[in-house]
Amino acid sequence: MSARISTFELEVLKSAFETIADELAIVVMRTSCSSIVRDAIDYSTAICDASGRTLAQGATTPLHLGSFHDAMRNLIAAQGARVAEGDVYIFNDPYLAAGQHLPDIYIVRPIFVAGRLEGWATTVAHQNDIGGIVPGSNSIGSTEIFQEGLRLPLLKLFDGGRENAAIWDILAANVRVPDKVLGDVKAQLAACLVGEREFAKLFARWEPARFRAACDEIHDHAERLARAEIADIPDGTWRFENHIDGLGEAPEPIPFRVALTVRGDEIVVDWTGTSPEVRAGINSPVPFTNAASWAAIRSVLSPDIPNAQGFTRPIRVVAPPGTIVNPRPPAACGARGITGFRMMDCLMGALAQALPDRVPADGSGGSTLPTIGGRHEGRPFIFVETIMGAWGGGMARDGQDAVAHLGANQSNVPVEAIEAEYPISVERYGFVADSGGPGLHRGGLAIEREFRLLADEATLTVRSDKRRFPPHGLAGGRPGSGSMSVLNPGTPGERVLPVLVTEPVAMRRGDVFRHVLASGGGWGDPLERDPAAVLEDLQLGRVTAEGARRDYGVVVVATPGGPGIDEEATQALRRALREAAG
């Protein structure tokens, strides 16, 4: 470490940057207009140094952790000395501006202090709509990016403090719900202003050269800590294969193959062998592939490592061009989120072999993204949410229920918020009994949601997964349950929908859409689970008496005090089940 920057000073500055990044996130949450940003928390914020390197990220979406890296590098390469005080940049295009997909709009503000560029306040938010062929702009059936909505290359929304009104007009003319979209962009602008103000206040407390040196040291410190932890992972190559179920009514599995190689204090994440790019909107632009790879590895490292760009230096990502993890333009990518989740799950499968004590069994596979859009009382509406989720069981504990995927840190939209804002009634929301993967430590439970349309008509699209390939277990644990999407369940017109809906589904007033997420896989032999834990699950409605018997070999009987365990029958049943299994 530089003799000029003490460990104490470095920690204080790191915490200060994290606080500023979190403050940006709070401003976006409090001032945004759409439920996908305000309630689902599908956005991210970061503070960057003068070179565009991330110093700290707000506590929002880990899959955005690396998104600012490529975007800022592209911005600085393109603009260079033309960046001026009062500028604000807007962009979304993955091919023209190193974005992730068109619904994610970046708002980025350079921070000048005493006339010199010293940092950047950055935000990215998933907009309620960006145009394109379906409401919500998450078109799985798109075959090229031109069908997915408004493409924004690197543009100045403000040029030296002067607003570019034409961009606002173009946005308003190309989206279905301009009040939501423009409102969320303004929330991002407000956050960047707060970032500029707080960064400048922090800078004023330091001697300028020491401040800049400390920023460099944060990256170097993150790199050193990351390398030290990587060096503790056994050298070797670990491989894993995972799948997306496939597209539309006749899905064919889409494979993901990763080779994780650890050599000394460096890691290579190689996606060679993964599916070629597909003619659908689930291709992952390489900035998102980088972000997914970095986020998975970051999740098994110490939380004490700064979320600064320096931690990525020991990690090299190989993403062959022309594959689903590095598509060529104009490949469609509007619904690329499912691919990011699957990359992370695949990489976690490899990490579980290298670090079995740190990685749980597979989880629900990220968010299901239902979009219901139409018109009600003469006005357009678009409901989008990211339904989360469950984790798999681990070496020391059961899988968590009702939590976000580790790549998302997002939230299910509250029922009250949905019903207050949209012509939709939430008929059911809860856990599904017997769904968690059986194991010594049970997987988290599946969640179900039912939505009834109250408008005259709308269209429905669904991005989900893990039906044919349910969440895997570990160490003898069994798989979790798969996902399911049904229109008008339990009626003569009941229709089971594909996991990835490529053609929008028409809905009429009174139609019900039911979705059940996948659950979490189990960890360890379920016949080794403590019968008392199985009984507690039964009392809490997590398992049924039939499930306790079938999955855990536990015989539940009625007693004067409520359900109890027949110890002798349980021991006999478990012996029989072990013998039957060989």
Secondary structure, DSSP 8 states (H G I E B T S, - for coil): --TTS-HHHHHHHHHHHHHHHHHHHHHHHHH--SHHHHTT--EEEEEEETTS-EEEE-SS-GGGTTHHHHHHHHHHHHHGGG--TT-EEEE--TTTSS-S-TTEEEEEEEEEETTEEEEEEEEEEE-S---SSSTTS--TT-SSGGGSS----SEEEEETTEE-HHHHHHHHHHSS-HHHHHHHHHHHHHHHHHHHHHHHHHHTTS-HHHHHHHHHHHHHHHHHHHHHHHHTS-SEEEEEEEEE--STTS---EEEEEEEEEETTEEEEE-TTS-B--SSTT---HHHHHHHHHHHHHHTS-TTS--SGGGGTTEEEE--TTBTTB--TT---TTTHHHHHHHHHHHHHHHHHH-TTT-----S-S-BEEEEEEEETTEEEEEE--B-EE----SSS---EEE--TTT------HHHHHHHSSEEEEEEEE-TT-S--SSB-----EEEEEEE-SSEEEEEEE---SSS----BTT-------EEEESTTSTT-EE--SB--S-EEEETT-EEEEE------BS-GGGS-HHHHHHHHHTTSS-HHHHHHHH---EEEETTEEEE-HHHHHHHHHHHHHHH-
